[in-house]
Amino acid sequence: MILIRHNGFIECFCHPDLTLVVSSCGGSIYQIRYRGEKMLYAPDEQTFLHPNEEYFGQFVAPVAGRIVGGKADGFLLPCNEGNNSLHSGPFATCWKDFAVETKENDHSLEVIFTREDSLMGAKYRAESRYVLHDDAPCFDLVMTLEAIDPCLANVTNHMYFSLGEEAIDGIFIKARTPRVMKYGKGLEPLGFVTAEEALDLSEGCYLSQCFDHAFEVGGGHVSAISRKARLEMDTDASGIILYTDMPSKAKTGHSAGFTLETVAHPDMRNLLLRAGEKQCVRASYFFFPNGKNE
């Protein structure tokens, strides 16, 4: 187990095939390296450490997603995307400094980021915990928000996976997603509907089209396969947001990364936590070579 700290980043080694680079800036994850290949699309370090529009690997708290008109459960948030408040707007924990604690256990290594903050005066505690294991190239991500005052909550992480590819068109993704969110013209969520063929991931599809969709995740398992690696993700979240973007960043002119944003409330409803309540979202990420199971 090895921890290397440099310029606000912490490199974490527990299994020889997997390295995580995390940061106290936002309690976020900068890079995943599996057998030397980069699994995330990420900018240079200085761009990562300063506010940008892409939310690279950021732990998004207190409330991720779009709130139409900024109005939800008695809160009125400023709009930063047309008529929507996106990812908590100026109140987001992204790019804010987190306290860091590390724990070395017999067979695992934990890096824990915590911050106490407020949303429109409502105080909360946010935590992102990364747990690496020595018996397999995998890690767990546990995101928690505890309301000190009544507060909105819908935490997520905004990693852009690339699985070692410069463009993601050839990546095959599969998940049991029986229903998908339907959106209005202003991107307001209108409710879940049965996934039509183009958005049904149960048989799998290639990421050759653009996605910005919230899915219910039946069974909480997602597979993604590239020529260089296979990712298997398990989560207790109610849904995921699959998002592909950044065509200008890929040499081919196609999308360079995709997200699997685990969320407790993909429908953006019932976001309010009462004082003392907690929201916790867990996900585990397993990596295998060239789509093989070893």
PyMOL commands that set and color helices and strands:
alter all, ss='L'
color gray80, all
select helices_A, chain A and resi 45-48+89-91+197-199+247-249
alter helices_A, ss='H'
color red, helices_A
select strands_A, chain A and resi 2-6+9-13+18-23+28-34+37-38+59-60+66-68+71-72+75-76+84-86+99-104+108-119+122-133+138-147+151-152+156-157+172-175+179-183+189-194+205-206+212-216+221-225+229-235+239-245+257-263+272-273+278-289
alter strands_A, ss='S'
color yellow, strands_A
deselect
rebuild
show_as cartoon
